[in-house]
Amino acid sequence: MSWQTAKAAIDWALSHSGKRFTLFFQGEGETTLALCLMQKCYRYASLKCRKLKKELFVTVTTNGLLSEAAINWLQELRSALRLYVSFDGPPAIQNRQRPLRTGGASWPIVWKVIRRLRSMNMPFVIKASVVRGGNLPALVQYFHELQIKTIQIGGIMERGRCITTCTRSMDINRFVEQFTKAFELGKSLGLEVAPLWSLGLANSCGLCSLMVVTTDGHITACPNVLDGRDKGVEVFVYGRIDEEGHVLIDEHKLRLLRSRTVNRLSPCKKCFAKWNCGGGCATAAYQKTGSVFSVEPEMCTAIRKATAYMLDKVLRSYVESDLADTRYLAQHV
């Protein structure tokens, strides 16, 4: 990405943001290979945020192939940084799912970087991708043995390298079943297993809440739809930044995408979980049905199960807390 494109994106995003502004750095391969540009973006955004009296945060996703220069810079960002390290587990899994460009083993390099980050007391979250045949509880046990404190487990999108390697995603219902077991195991081991759903109230899936800019200056509503190789590019790519740095937005497309809320999705009207998922993933729904105003049935079933599970956990924790308070009062009052 050129500096002119990056600067134009930052300026436009800042003019349309609230009091908190976040720079997200992620991409295929290792994000910090563009370290100089990332640093320049941060310095520029930092200066602009100070003038506008906005808080600046930075989110970086890395595949763990960090240089010493990148590690030192991330350390400098510490208080404003949210760092995610993609790491899929034991050597056999990591090396198969995330080989080096040469085809070599990535596990030794990534594990060395993780130990380095830990020695610096650098907060980070492990992002582990599971595929068909994966074992989530075993993965949690493995990360516990490595003394990892926080992990986020997710499935994969069958695109890019997955196509050439014939790697397939895990059945969504099996994923939810295994995730609940992994969540319970993590709790017993003192390891935080971050769920892929939340109990926050959401009116939509988050479509258009991010301004995703590709290296060639296209603006898309979804980081999973970037170019002509991805189904849905004609719907989700709603703008571009031209060679002069002008941000050109297709307002009709943007309004259409923003109008996708649970209030306009028929299957959501009587669903108890609609305020949790916001209608689910618009991209997945479109790629399966051809409409952003549809939902993905399999995902809906999984989200309902997951939401019921998490609500049960929350309610039980409140009940247990109330019982503990009652017992304490009975003993001391």
Buried (B, 14 or more C-beta within 10 A) or exposed (E): BBEBBBBBBBBBBBEEBEEEBBBBBBBEEBBBEBBEBBBBBBEBBBEBBEEEEBEBBBBBBBBBBBEEEBBEBBEEBEEBBBBBBBBBBBEEBBBBBBBEEEEEBBBEBBBEBBEEBBEEEBBBBBBBBBBEEBBBBBBBBBBBEBEBBBBBBBBBBEBEEBEEEEBEBBBBEBBBBBBBEBBBBBEEBEBBBBBBBEEEEBEBBEBBEBBBBBBEBBBBBBBBBBEEEBBBBEBBBBBBBEEEBEBEEBEEBBEBBBEBBBEEBEBBEEBEBBBBBBBBBBBBBBBBEEEBBBBBEBBBEBBBBBBEBBBEBEEEEEEEEEEEEEEEEEEEE
